[in-house]
Amino acid sequence: ARYVDYESPGGNGPMRGYLVTPTQESGTRGAVLVVHENRGLNPYVKDVARRVAVEGFIALAPDALAPLGGYPGNDDDGKVMQRTLDRDKIHVDMHNGARFLLAHEGCNGRLGVTGFCFGGEVSNRLAVTLGDALQAAAPFYGRPPDLDRVGEIRAQLVVHYAEDDPRVNEHKDAYEAALQAANVDYAMHLYPGTRHGFHNNSTPRYDHDAATLAWQRTIELFRATLIPAGS
């Protein structure tokens, strides 16, 4: 694991991300962008990036707060900092992170994305804006993209929702209808008894069983889409 810098034209400024590669460096492999919540690149999301690499993929977790000096060391201050940034430009910063990852010498040209809360929204939007460049997206409890653009999605989706999450879930049915109308390859899961943020094991909302199952489904998606047949 190491930090890398990348330029982000049209975004909030020069970016920094946490890049994690598998210890076995032979050959090329699929890559996954890991997008944090609305508080910057905290230890939980860095750990998620390491989990992705343990599964054999290259992982990059950008820090939206990089133009402000980076994650401040606690989530409360990080949340305040992120609110000062232009939200649309953060999406550009993450889009540029995906392009940076695709250009990594160890990447086999296949890309996935996962993200949480705000990062789930980013994952949904990247499924639209990256088009054919993205093979898989696994958003966790994120708002949908512009429904009029769902037909631009070419990636396979596995979409995770908490049961008790009214602000996000109010868009769920319309998003699913749009996915069906556009013939997008998707699966949508609602986890009973969970609250928004159930995958985050650093908070009281963490639900071990639901988080384990959602992560298993996420990794199965990446294995199915980011590893070439016969590898």
Biotite code that builds the C-alpha atoms (Angstrom):
import biotite.structure as struc

atoms = struc.array([
    struc.Atom([0.000, 0.000, 0.000], chain_id="A", res_id=1, res_name="ALA", atom_name="CA", element="C"),
    struc.Atom([1.211, 3.480, -0.838], chain_id="A", res_id=2, res_name="ARG", atom_name="CA", element="C"),
    struc.Atom([-0.082, 6.940, -1.603], chain_id="A", res_id=3, res_name="TYR", atom_name="CA", element="C"),
    struc.Atom([-0.087, 8.229, -5.169], chain_id="A", res_id=4, res_name="VAL", atom_name="CA", element="C"),
    struc.Atom([-0.800, 11.640, -6.647], chain_id="A", res_id=5, res_name="ASP", atom_name="CA", element="C"),
    struc.Atom([-2.716, 12.293, -9.834], chain_id="A", res_id=6, res_name="TYR", atom_name="CA", element="C"),
    struc.Atom([-3.903, 15.325, -11.728], chain_id="A", res_id=7, res_name="GLU", atom_name="CA", element="C"),
    struc.Atom([-7.626, 16.010, -11.885], chain_id="A", res_id=8, res_name="SER", atom_name="CA", element="C"),
    struc.Atom([-8.553, 18.428, -14.690], chain_id="A", res_id=9, res_name="PRO", atom_name="CA", element="C"),
    struc.Atom([-11.947, 19.993, -14.035], chain_id="A", res_id=10, res_name="GLY", atom_name="CA", element="C"),
    struc.Atom([-12.017, 18.791, -10.444], chain_id="A", res_id=11, res_name="GLY", atom_name="CA", element="C"),
    struc.Atom([-11.289, 20.449, -7.118], chain_id="A", res_id=12, res_name="ASN", atom_name="CA", element="C"),
    struc.Atom([-7.528, 20.235, -7.534], chain_id="A", res_id=13, res_name="GLY", atom_name="CA", element="C"),
    struc.Atom([-4.569, 17.848, -7.550], chain_id="A", res_id=14, res_name="PRO", atom_name="CA", element="C"),
    struc.Atom([-5.594, 14.533, -6.024], chain_id="A", res_id=15, res_name="MET", atom_name="CA", element="C"),
    struc.Atom([-4.084, 11.913, -3.782], chain_id="A", res_id=16, res_name="ARG", atom_name="CA", element="C"),
    struc.Atom([-5.171, 8.318, -3.399], chain_id="A", res_id=17, res_name="GLY", atom_name="CA", element="C"),
    struc.Atom([-4.341, 5.162, -1.475], chain_id="A", res_id=18, res_name="TYR", atom_name="CA", element="C"),
    struc.Atom([-3.121, 2.543, -3.949], chain_id="A", res_id=19, res_name="LEU", atom_name="CA", element="C"),
    struc.Atom([-2.967, -1.087, -2.852], chain_id="A", res_id=20, res_name="VAL", atom_name="CA", element="C"),
    struc.Atom([-1.611, -3.873, -5.049], chain_id="A", res_id=21, res_name="THR", atom_name="CA", element="C"),
    struc.Atom([-1.492, -7.628, -4.415], chain_id="A", res_id=22, res_name="PRO", atom_name="CA", element="C"),
    struc.Atom([1.844, -8.962, -3.186], chain_id="A", res_id=23, res_name="THR", atom_name="CA", element="C"),
    struc.Atom([2.059, -11.323, -6.168], chain_id="A", res_id=24, res_name="GLN", atom_name="CA", element="C"),
    struc.Atom([2.859, -8.924, -9.000], chain_id="A", res_id=25, res_name="GLU", atom_name="CA", element="C"),
    struc.Atom([2.997, -11.393, -11.902], chain_id="A", res_id=26, res_name="SER", atom_name="CA", element="C"),
    struc.Atom([0.850, -10.430, -14.871], chain_id="A", res_id=27, res_name="GLY", atom_name="CA", element="C"),
    struc.Atom([-1.938, -7.882, -15.012], chain_id="A", res_id=28, res_name="THR", atom_name="CA", element="C"),
    struc.Atom([-5.194, -7.902, -13.082], chain_id="A", res_id=29, res_name="ARG", atom_name="CA", element="C"),
    struc.Atom([-8.501, -6.133, -12.711], chain_id="A", res_id=30, res_name="GLY", atom_name="CA", element="C"),
    struc.Atom([-8.691, -2.863, -10.825], chain_id="A", res_id=31, res_name="ALA", atom_name="CA", element="C"),
    struc.Atom([-11.275, -1.451, -8.420], chain_id="A", res_id=32, res_name="VAL", atom_name="CA", element="C"),
    struc.Atom([-11.917, 2.157, -7.431], chain_id="A", res_id=33, res_name="LEU", atom_name="CA", element="C"),
    struc.Atom([-13.040, 2.428, -3.793], chain_id="A", res_id=34, res_name="VAL", atom_name="CA", element="C"),
    struc.Atom([-14.977, 5.613, -3.001], chain_id="A", res_id=35, res_name="VAL", atom_name="CA", element="C"),
    struc.Atom([-15.341, 6.878, 0.557], chain_id="A", res_id=36, res_name="HIS", atom_name="CA", element="C"),
    struc.Atom([-18.328, 8.305, 2.389], chain_id="A", res_id=37, res_name="GLU", atom_name="CA", element="C"),
    struc.Atom([-18.924, 12.038, 2.848], chain_id="A", res_id=38, res_name="ASN", atom_name="CA", element="C"),
    struc.Atom([-15.969, 12.508, 5.209], chain_id="A", res_id=39, res_name="ARG", atom_name="CA", element="C"),
    struc.Atom([-12.792, 11.770, 3.308], chain_id="A", res_id=40, res_name="GLY", atom_name="CA", element="C"),
    struc.Atom([-10.440, 8.829, 3.146], chain_id="A", res_id=41, res_name="LEU", atom_name="CA", element="C"),
    struc.Atom([-10.777, 7.448, 6.658], chain_id="A", res_id=42, res_name="ASN", atom_name="CA", element="C"),
    struc.Atom([-9.174, 4.264, 8.066], chain_id="A", res_id=43, res_name="PRO", atom_name="CA", element="C"),
    struc.Atom([-12.289, 2.195, 7.334], chain_id="A", res_id=44, res_name="TYR", atom_name="CA", element="C"),
    struc.Atom([-12.189, 2.910, 3.588], chain_id="A", res_id=45, res_name="VAL", atom_name="CA", element="C"),
    struc.Atom([-8.438, 2.339, 3.445], chain_id="A", res_id=46, res_name="LYS", atom_name="CA", element="C"),
    struc.Atom([-9.111, -1.049, 5.010], chain_id="A", res_id=47, res_name="ASP", atom_name="CA", element="C"),
    struc.Atom([-11.726, -1.773, 2.340], chain_id="A", res_id=48, res_name="VAL", atom_name="CA", element="C"),
    struc.Atom([-9.106, -1.012, -0.315], chain_id="A", res_id=49, res_name="ALA", atom_name="CA", element="C"),
    struc.Atom([-6.764, -3.512, 1.325], chain_id="A", res_id=50, res_name="ARG", atom_name="CA", element="C"),
    struc.Atom([-9.547, -6.110, 1.365], chain_id="A", res_id=51, res_name="ARG", atom_name="CA", element="C"),
    struc.Atom([-9.974, -5.622, -2.387], chain_id="A", res_id=52, res_name="VAL", atom_name="CA", element="C"),
    struc.Atom([-6.255, -6.189, -2.944], chain_id="A", res_id=53, res_name="ALA", atom_name="CA", element="C"),
    struc.Atom([-6.309, -9.319, -0.782], chain_id="A", res_id=54, res_name="VAL", atom_name="CA", element="C"),
    struc.Atom([-8.854, -10.682, -3.274], chain_id="A", res_id=55, res_name="GLU", atom_name="CA", element="C"),
    struc.Atom([-6.324, -10.202, -6.073], chain_id="A", res_id=56, res_name="GLY", atom_name="CA", element="C"),
    struc.Atom([-7.296, -6.837, -7.554], chain_id="A", res_id=57, res_name="PHE", atom_name="CA", element="C"),
    struc.Atom([-5.523, -3.492, -7.720], chain_id="A", res_id=58, res_name="ILE", atom_name="CA", element="C"),
    struc.Atom([-7.364, -0.965, -5.546], chain_id="A", res_id=59, res_name="ALA", atom_name="CA", element="C"),
    struc.Atom([-7.326, 2.817, -5.487], chain_id="A", res_id=60, res_name="LEU", atom_name="CA", element="C"),
    struc.Atom([-9.137, 4.810, -2.819], chain_id="A", res_id=61, res_name="ALA", atom_name="CA", element="C"),
    struc.Atom([-8.971, 8.528, -3.685], chain_id="A", res_id=62, res_name="PRO", atom_name="CA", element="C"),
    struc.Atom([-9.258, 11.185, -0.989], chain_id="A", res_id=63, res_name="ASP", atom_name="CA", element="C"),
    struc.Atom([-11.689, 13.928, -2.016], chain_id="A", res_id=64, res_name="ALA", atom_name="CA", element="C"),
    struc.Atom([-10.162, 16.085, 0.721], chain_id="A", res_id=65, res_name="LEU", atom_name="CA", element="C"),
    struc.Atom([-6.697, 16.036, -0.884], chain_id="A", res_id=66, res_name="ALA", atom_name="CA", element="C"),
    struc.Atom([-7.081, 19.605, -2.256], chain_id="A", res_id=67, res_name="PRO", atom_name="CA", element="C"),
    struc.Atom([-7.708, 20.727, 1.348], chain_id="A", res_id=68, res_name="LEU", atom_name="CA", element="C"),
    struc.Atom([-4.746, 18.859, 2.800], chain_id="A", res_id=69, res_name="GLY", atom_name="CA", element="C"),
    struc.Atom([-6.348, 15.434, 3.104], chain_id="A", res_id=70, res_name="GLY", atom_name="CA", element="C"),
    struc.Atom([-8.428, 13.548, 5.650], chain_id="A", res_id=71, res_name="TYR", atom_name="CA", element="C"),
    struc.Atom([-7.983, 15.404, 8.965], chain_id="A", res_id=72, res_name="PRO", atom_name="CA", element="C"),
    struc.Atom([-7.802, 12.384, 11.253], chain_id="A", res_id=73, res_name="GLY", atom_name="CA", element="C"),
    struc.Atom([-11.416, 12.197, 12.373], chain_id="A", res_id=74, res_name="ASN", atom_name="CA", element="C"),
    struc.Atom([-14.729, 11.791, 10.581], chain_id="A", res_id=75, res_name="ASP", atom_name="CA", element="C"),
    struc.Atom([-16.516, 14.776, 12.140], chain_id="A", res_id=76, res_name="ASP", atom_name="CA", element="C"),
    struc.Atom([-14.007, 17.294, 10.827], chain_id="A", res_id=77, res_name="ASP", atom_name="CA", element="C"),
    struc.Atom([-13.757, 15.410, 7.549], chain_id="A", res_id=78, res_name="GLY", atom_name="CA", element="C"),
    struc.Atom([-17.499, 15.727, 7.037], chain_id="A", res_id=79, res_name="LYS", atom_name="CA", element="C"),
    struc.Atom([-17.340, 19.491, 7.582], chain_id="A", res_id=80, res_name="VAL", atom_name="CA", element="C"),
    struc.Atom([-14.429, 19.798, 5.165], chain_id="A", res_id=81, res_name="MET", atom_name="CA", element="C"),
    struc.Atom([-16.115, 17.777, 2.428], chain_id="A", res_id=82, res_name="GLN", atom_name="CA", element="C"),
    struc.Atom([-19.199, 20.037, 2.568], chain_id="A", res_id=83, res_name="ARG", atom_name="CA", element="C"),
    struc.Atom([-17.000, 22.972, 1.522], chain_id="A", res_id=84, res_name="THR", atom_name="CA", element="C"),
    struc.Atom([-16.036, 21.304, -1.752], chain_id="A", res_id=85, res_name="LEU", atom_name="CA", element="C"),
    struc.Atom([-17.994, 21.463, -4.993], chain_id="A", res_id=86, res_name="ASP", atom_name="CA", element="C"),
    struc.Atom([-19.896, 18.151, -5.110], chain_id="A", res_id=87, res_name="ARG", atom_name="CA", element="C"),
    struc.Atom([-19.878, 17.883, -8.894], chain_id="A", res_id=88, res_name="ASP", atom_name="CA", element="C"),
    struc.Atom([-16.142, 18.521, -8.958], chain_id="A", res_id=89, res_name="LYS", atom_name="CA", element="C"),
    struc.Atom([-15.650, 15.703, -6.458], chain_id="A", res_id=90, res_name="ILE", atom_name="CA", element="C"),
    struc.Atom([-17.333, 13.431, -8.985], chain_id="A", res_id=91, res_name="HIS", atom_name="CA", element="C"),
    struc.Atom([-14.832, 14.652, -11.575], chain_id="A", res_id=92, res_name="VAL", atom_name="CA", element="C"),
    struc.Atom([-11.985, 13.907, -9.158], chain_id="A", res_id=93, res_name="ASP", atom_name="CA", element="C"),
    struc.Atom([-13.245, 10.340, -8.751], chain_id="A", res_id=94, res_name="MET", atom_name="CA", element="C"),
    struc.Atom([-13.773, 9.949, -12.512], chain_id="A", res_id=95, res_name="HIS", atom_name="CA", element="C"),
    struc.Atom([-10.170, 11.031, -13.035], chain_id="A", res_id=96, res_name="ASN", atom_name="CA", element="C"),
    struc.Atom([-9.123, 8.534, -10.360], chain_id="A", res_id=97, res_name="GLY", atom_name="CA", element="C"),
    struc.Atom([-10.799, 5.792, -12.373], chain_id="A", res_id=98, res_name="ALA", atom_name="CA", element="C"),
    struc.Atom([-8.903, 6.876, -15.484], chain_id="A", res_id=99, res_name="ARG", atom_name="CA", element="C"),
    struc.Atom([-5.650, 6.953, -13.488], chain_id="A", res_id=100, res_name="PHE", atom_name="CA", element="C"),
    struc.Atom([-6.322, 3.412, -12.304], chain_id="A", res_id=101, res_name="LEU", atom_name="CA", element="C"),
    struc.Atom([-7.105, 2.157, -15.797], chain_id="A", res_id=102, res_name="LEU", atom_name="CA", element="C"),
    struc.Atom([-3.741, 3.509, -16.941], chain_id="A", res_id=103, res_name="ALA", atom_name="CA", element="C"),
    struc.Atom([-1.855, 1.659, -14.182], chain_id="A", res_id=104, res_name="HIS", atom_name="CA", element="C"),
    struc.Atom([0.712, -0.681, -15.688], chain_id="A", res_id=105, res_name="GLU", atom_name="CA", element="C"),
    struc.Atom([-0.653, -3.602, -13.693], chain_id="A", res_id=106, res_name="GLY", atom_name="CA", element="C"),
    struc.Atom([-4.261, -3.131, -14.804], chain_id="A", res_id=107, res_name="CYS", atom_name="CA", element="C"),
    struc.Atom([-5.645, -5.570, -17.359], chain_id="A", res_id=108, res_name="ASN", atom_name="CA", element="C"),
    struc.Atom([-8.055, -2.955, -18.722], chain_id="A", res_id=109, res_name="GLY", atom_name="CA", element="C"),
    struc.Atom([-10.996, -4.140, -16.648], chain_id="A", res_id=110, res_name="ARG", atom_name="CA", element="C"),
    struc.Atom([-12.381, -1.777, -14.027], chain_id="A", res_id=111, res_name="LEU", atom_name="CA", element="C"),
    struc.Atom([-14.857, -1.981, -11.168], chain_id="A", res_id=112, res_name="GLY", atom_name="CA", element="C"),
    struc.Atom([-16.035, 0.518, -8.588], chain_id="A", res_id=113, res_name="VAL", atom_name="CA", element="C"),
    struc.Atom([-17.562, 0.279, -5.148], chain_id="A", res_id=114, res_name="THR", atom_name="CA", element="C"),
    struc.Atom([-18.453, 3.033, -2.726], chain_id="A", res_id=115, res_name="GLY", atom_name="CA", element="C"),
    struc.Atom([-20.413, 3.820, 0.394], chain_id="A", res_id=116, res_name="PHE", atom_name="CA", element="C"),
    struc.Atom([-23.055, 6.487, 1.074], chain_id="A", res_id=117, res_name="CYS", atom_name="CA", element="C"),
    struc.Atom([-21.700, 9.428, -0.956], chain_id="A", res_id=118, res_name="PHE", atom_name="CA", element="C"),
    struc.Atom([-19.376, 6.882, -2.546], chain_id="A", res_id=119, res_name="GLY", atom_name="CA", element="C"),
    struc.Atom([-22.382, 4.789, -3.497], chain_id="A", res_id=120, res_name="GLY", atom_name="CA", element="C"),
    struc.Atom([-23.791, 7.775, -5.354], chain_id="A", res_id=121, res_name="GLU", atom_name="CA", element="C"),
    struc.Atom([-20.420, 8.259, -7.049], chain_id="A", res_id=122, res_name="VAL", atom_name="CA", element="C"),
    struc.Atom([-20.395, 4.586, -8.047], chain_id="A", res_id=123, res_name="SER", atom_name="CA", element="C"),
    struc.Atom([-23.819, 4.951, -9.642], chain_id="A", res_id=124, res_name="ASN", atom_name="CA", element="C"),
    struc.Atom([-22.786, 8.086, -11.506], chain_id="A", res_id=125, res_name="ARG", atom_name="CA", element="C"),
    struc.Atom([-19.535, 6.545, -12.707], chain_id="A", res_id=126, res_name="LEU", atom_name="CA", element="C"),
    struc.Atom([-21.525, 3.659, -14.133], chain_id="A", res_id=127, res_name="ALA", atom_name="CA", element="C"),
    struc.Atom([-23.074, 6.271, -16.411], chain_id="A", res_id=128, res_name="VAL", atom_name="CA", element="C"),
    struc.Atom([-20.114, 8.522, -17.174], chain_id="A", res_id=129, res_name="THR", atom_name="CA", element="C"),
    struc.Atom([-17.521, 5.792, -17.741], chain_id="A", res_id=130, res_name="LEU", atom_name="CA", element="C"),
    struc.Atom([-19.717, 3.805, -20.111], chain_id="A", res_id=131, res_name="GLY", atom_name="CA", element="C"),
    struc.Atom([-17.817, 0.940, -21.745], chain_id="A", res_id=132, res_name="ASP", atom_name="CA", element="C"),
    struc.Atom([-14.715, 1.663, -19.652], chain_id="A", res_id=133, res_name="ALA", atom_name="CA", element="C"),
    struc.Atom([-16.418, 0.280, -16.530], chain_id="A", res_id=134, res_name="LEU", atom_name="CA", element="C"),
    struc.Atom([-17.245, -3.421, -16.210], chain_id="A", res_id=135, res_name="GLN", atom_name="CA", element="C"),
    struc.Atom([-18.772, -3.551, -12.715], chain_id="A", res_id=136, res_name="ALA", atom_name="CA", element="C"),
    struc.Atom([-20.245, -1.309, -10.017], chain_id="A", res_id=137, res_name="ALA", atom_name="CA", element="C"),
    struc.Atom([-21.279, -2.231, -6.474], chain_id="A", res_id=138, res_name="ALA", atom_name="CA", element="C"),
    struc.Atom([-22.787, 0.855, -4.819], chain_id="A", res_id=139, res_name="PRO", atom_name="CA", element="C"),
    struc.Atom([-23.699, 0.684, -1.136], chain_id="A", res_id=140, res_name="PHE", atom_name="CA", element="C"),
    struc.Atom([-26.734, 2.763, -0.085], chain_id="A", res_id=141, res_name="TYR", atom_name="CA", element="C"),
    struc.Atom([-26.128, 5.517, -2.605], chain_id="A", res_id=142, res_name="GLY", atom_name="CA", element="C"),
    struc.Atom([-28.460, 7.780, -4.515], chain_id="A", res_id=143, res_name="ARG", atom_name="CA", element="C"),
    struc.Atom([-29.036, 6.837, -8.148], chain_id="A", res_id=144, res_name="PRO", atom_name="CA", element="C"),
    struc.Atom([-27.610, 8.662, -11.151], chain_id="A", res_id=145, res_name="PRO", atom_name="CA", element="C"),
    struc.Atom([-29.705, 10.821, -13.443], chain_id="A", res_id=146, res_name="ASP", atom_name="CA", element="C"),
    struc.Atom([-32.452, 8.358, -14.373], chain_id="A", res_id=147, res_name="LEU", atom_name="CA", element="C"),
    struc.Atom([-32.618, 9.764, -17.890], chain_id="A", res_id=148, res_name="ASP", atom_name="CA", element="C"),
    struc.Atom([-29.052, 8.541, -18.417], chain_id="A", res_id=149, res_name="ARG", atom_name="CA", element="C"),
    struc.Atom([-29.379, 5.014, -17.015], chain_id="A", res_id=150, res_name="VAL", atom_name="CA", element="C"),
    struc.Atom([-29.437, 3.713, -20.571], chain_id="A", res_id=151, res_name="GLY", atom_name="CA", element="C"),
    struc.Atom([-25.771, 4.715, -20.877], chain_id="A", res_id=152, res_name="GLU", atom_name="CA", element="C"),
    struc.Atom([-24.742, 2.124, -18.268], chain_id="A", res_id=153, res_name="ILE", atom_name="CA", element="C"),
    struc.Atom([-22.739, -0.764, -19.698], chain_id="A", res_id=154, res_name="ARG", atom_name="CA", element="C"),
    struc.Atom([-21.394, -2.168, -16.422], chain_id="A", res_id=155, res_name="ALA", atom_name="CA", element="C"),
    struc.Atom([-22.923, -5.035, -14.481], chain_id="A", res_id=156, res_name="GLN", atom_name="CA", element="C"),
    struc.Atom([-24.369, -3.764, -11.183], chain_id="A", res_id=157, res_name="LEU", atom_name="CA", element="C"),
    struc.Atom([-24.881, -5.204, -7.716], chain_id="A", res_id=158, res_name="VAL", atom_name="CA", element="C"),
    struc.Atom([-26.730, -2.563, -5.703], chain_id="A", res_id=159, res_name="VAL", atom_name="CA", element="C"),
    struc.Atom([-26.908, -2.733, -1.895], chain_id="A", res_id=160, res_name="HIS", atom_name="CA", element="C"),
    struc.Atom([-29.553, -1.032, 0.283], chain_id="A", res_id=161, res_name="TYR", atom_name="CA", element="C"),
    struc.Atom([-30.144, -0.876, 4.020], chain_id="A", res_id=162, res_name="ALA", atom_name="CA", element="C"),
    struc.Atom([-33.730, -1.527, 5.102], chain_id="A", res_id=163, res_name="GLU", atom_name="CA", element="C"),
    struc.Atom([-33.952, 1.527, 7.381], chain_id="A", res_id=164, res_name="ASP", atom_name="CA", element="C"),
    struc.Atom([-32.670, 4.260, 5.075], chain_id="A", res_id=165, res_name="ASP", atom_name="CA", element="C"),
    struc.Atom([-35.645, 6.360, 3.930], chain_id="A", res_id=166, res_name="PRO", atom_name="CA", element="C"),
    struc.Atom([-33.787, 9.223, 2.235], chain_id="A", res_id=167, res_name="ARG", atom_name="CA", element="C"),
    struc.Atom([-31.845, 6.871, -0.047], chain_id="A", res_id=168, res_name="VAL", atom_name="CA", element="C"),
    struc.Atom([-34.561, 4.270, -0.464], chain_id="A", res_id=169, res_name="ASN", atom_name="CA", element="C"),
    struc.Atom([-37.152, 6.744, -1.694], chain_id="A", res_id=170, res_name="GLU", atom_name="CA", element="C"),
    struc.Atom([-35.357, 6.564, -5.062], chain_id="A", res_id=171, res_name="HIS", atom_name="CA", element="C"),
    struc.Atom([-34.915, 2.781, -5.091], chain_id="A", res_id=172, res_name="LYS", atom_name="CA", element="C"),
    struc.Atom([-38.020, 1.742, -7.027], chain_id="A", res_id=173, res_name="ASP", atom_name="CA", element="C"),
    struc.Atom([-37.584, 4.407, -9.710], chain_id="A", res_id=174, res_name="ALA", atom_name="CA", element="C"),
    struc.Atom([-33.951, 3.415, -10.142], chain_id="A", res_id=175, res_name="TYR", atom_name="CA", element="C"),
    struc.Atom([-34.854, -0.243, -10.501], chain_id="A", res_id=176, res_name="GLU", atom_name="CA", element="C"),
    struc.Atom([-37.548, 0.565, -13.045], chain_id="A", res_id=177, res_name="ALA", atom_name="CA", element="C"),
    struc.Atom([-35.041, 2.583, -15.071], chain_id="A", res_id=178, res_name="ALA", atom_name="CA", element="C"),
    struc.Atom([-32.505, -0.251, -14.947], chain_id="A", res_id=179, res_name="LEU", atom_name="CA", element="C"),
    struc.Atom([-35.109, -2.714, -16.150], chain_id="A", res_id=180, res_name="GLN", atom_name="CA", element="C"),
    struc.Atom([-36.274, -0.416, -18.932], chain_id="A", res_id=181, res_name="ALA", atom_name="CA", element="C"),
    struc.Atom([-32.679, -0.013, -20.131], chain_id="A", res_id=182, res_name="ALA", atom_name="CA", element="C"),
    struc.Atom([-31.956, -3.769, -19.915], chain_id="A", res_id=183, res_name="ASN", atom_name="CA", element="C"),
    struc.Atom([-29.013, -3.197, -17.562], chain_id="A", res_id=184, res_name="VAL", atom_name="CA", element="C"),
    struc.Atom([-27.526, -6.356, -16.049], chain_id="A", res_id=185, res_name="ASP", atom_name="CA", element="C"),
    struc.Atom([-28.148, -5.762, -12.356], chain_id="A", res_id=186, res_name="TYR", atom_name="CA", element="C"),
    struc.Atom([-29.034, -7.301, -8.998], chain_id="A", res_id=187, res_name="ALA", atom_name="CA", element="C"),
    struc.Atom([-30.525, -5.239, -6.177], chain_id="A", res_id=188, res_name="MET", atom_name="CA", element="C"),
    struc.Atom([-30.401, -6.339, -2.535], chain_id="A", res_id=189, res_name="HIS", atom_name="CA", element="C"),
    struc.Atom([-32.182, -4.970, 0.540], chain_id="A", res_id=190, res_name="LEU", atom_name="CA", element="C"),
    struc.Atom([-30.691, -6.128, 3.858], chain_id="A", res_id=191, res_name="TYR", atom_name="CA", element="C"),
    struc.Atom([-33.344, -6.651, 6.566], chain_id="A", res_id=192, res_name="PRO", atom_name="CA", element="C"),
    struc.Atom([-32.859, -4.981, 9.932], chain_id="A", res_id=193, res_name="GLY", atom_name="CA", element="C"),
    struc.Atom([-29.994, -2.759, 8.751], chain_id="A", res_id=194, res_name="THR", atom_name="CA", element="C"),
    struc.Atom([-29.422, 0.977, 8.802], chain_id="A", res_id=195, res_name="ARG", atom_name="CA", element="C"),
    struc.Atom([-27.559, 3.282, 6.441], chain_id="A", res_id=196, res_name="HIS", atom_name="CA", element="C"),
    struc.Atom([-23.849, 2.559, 6.805], chain_id="A", res_id=197, res_name="GLY", atom_name="CA", element="C"),
    struc.Atom([-24.231, -1.076, 7.862], chain_id="A", res_id=198, res_name="PHE", atom_name="CA", element="C"),
    struc.Atom([-20.980, -2.065, 6.132], chain_id="A", res_id=199, res_name="HIS", atom_name="CA", element="C"),
    struc.Atom([-18.866, 0.387, 8.159], chain_id="A", res_id=200, res_name="ASN", atom_name="CA", element="C"),
    struc.Atom([-17.379, -1.620, 11.019], chain_id="A", res_id=201, res_name="ASN", atom_name="CA", element="C"),
    struc.Atom([-16.139, 1.509, 12.799], chain_id="A", res_id=202, res_name="SER", atom_name="CA", element="C"),
    struc.Atom([-19.662, 2.666, 13.722], chain_id="A", res_id=203, res_name="THR", atom_name="CA", element="C"),
    struc.Atom([-22.545, 1.314, 15.867], chain_id="A", res_id=204, res_name="PRO", atom_name="CA", element="C"),
    struc.Atom([-24.612, 0.860, 12.701], chain_id="A", res_id=205, res_name="ARG", atom_name="CA", element="C"),
    struc.Atom([-22.364, -2.002, 11.579], chain_id="A", res_id=206, res_name="TYR", atom_name="CA", element="C"),
    struc.Atom([-24.195, -5.262, 10.939], chain_id="A", res_id=207, res_name="ASP", atom_name="CA", element="C"),
    struc.Atom([-21.748, -8.147, 10.705], chain_id="A", res_id=208, res_name="HIS", atom_name="CA", element="C"),
    struc.Atom([-23.968, -10.629, 8.880], chain_id="A", res_id=209, res_name="ASP", atom_name="CA", element="C"),
    struc.Atom([-25.296, -8.135, 6.335], chain_id="A", res_id=210, res_name="ALA", atom_name="CA", element="C"),
    struc.Atom([-21.852, -6.616, 5.749], chain_id="A", res_id=211, res_name="ALA", atom_name="CA", element="C"),
    struc.Atom([-20.317, -10.049, 5.210], chain_id="A", res_id=212, res_name="THR", atom_name="CA", element="C"),
    struc.Atom([-23.003, -11.085, 2.729], chain_id="A", res_id=213, res_name="LEU", atom_name="CA", element="C"),
    struc.Atom([-22.879, -7.783, 0.830], chain_id="A", res_id=214, res_name="ALA", atom_name="CA", element="C"),
    struc.Atom([-19.113, -7.967, 0.572], chain_id="A", res_id=215, res_name="TRP", atom_name="CA", element="C"),
    struc.Atom([-19.263, -11.566, -0.639], chain_id="A", res_id=216, res_name="GLN", atom_name="CA", element="C"),
    struc.Atom([-21.681, -10.506, -3.371], chain_id="A", res_id=217, res_name="ARG", atom_name="CA", element="C"),
    struc.Atom([-19.438, -7.580, -4.292], chain_id="A", res_id=218, res_name="THR", atom_name="CA", element="C"),
    struc.Atom([-16.340, -9.735, -4.650], chain_id="A", res_id=219, res_name="ILE", atom_name="CA", element="C"),
    struc.Atom([-18.281, -12.316, -6.661], chain_id="A", res_id=220, res_name="GLU", atom_name="CA", element="C"),
    struc.Atom([-19.261, -9.526, -9.044], chain_id="A", res_id=221, res_name="LEU", atom_name="CA", element="C"),
    struc.Atom([-15.644, -8.429, -9.464], chain_id="A", res_id=222, res_name="PHE", atom_name="CA", element="C"),
    struc.Atom([-14.462, -11.986, -9.981], chain_id="A", res_id=223, res_name="ARG", atom_name="CA", element="C"),
    struc.Atom([-17.079, -12.523, -12.669], chain_id="A", res_id=224, res_name="ALA", atom_name="CA", element="C"),
    struc.Atom([-16.355, -9.311, -14.566], chain_id="A", res_id=225, res_name="THR", atom_name="CA", element="C"),
    struc.Atom([-12.725, -8.298, -13.972], chain_id="A", res_id=226, res_name="LEU", atom_name="CA", element="C"),
    struc.Atom([-10.944, -11.609, -14.456], chain_id="A", res_id=227, res_name="ILE", atom_name="CA", element="C"),
    struc.Atom([-10.616, -12.738, -18.091], chain_id="A", res_id=228, res_name="PRO", atom_name="CA", element="C"),
    struc.Atom([-12.041, -16.153, -18.926], chain_id="A", res_id=229, res_name="ALA", atom_name="CA", element="C"),
    struc.Atom([-9.446, -18.888, -18.552], chain_id="A", res_id=230, res_name="GLY", atom_name="CA", element="C"),
    struc.Atom([-7.282, -16.924, -16.123], chain_id="A", res_id=231, res_name="SER", atom_name="CA", element="C"),
])
